Amino acid sequence: MVLRVKKDGHSKTALKHNVRSK
């Protein structure tokens, strides 16, 4: 997941939200 986020810059925001939701 982290690797994928690194590849996608805009995905970083989505991941941040996901982590916060968790």
ABEGO torsion letter per residue (X at the ends): XAAAAAABAAAAAAAAAAAAAX
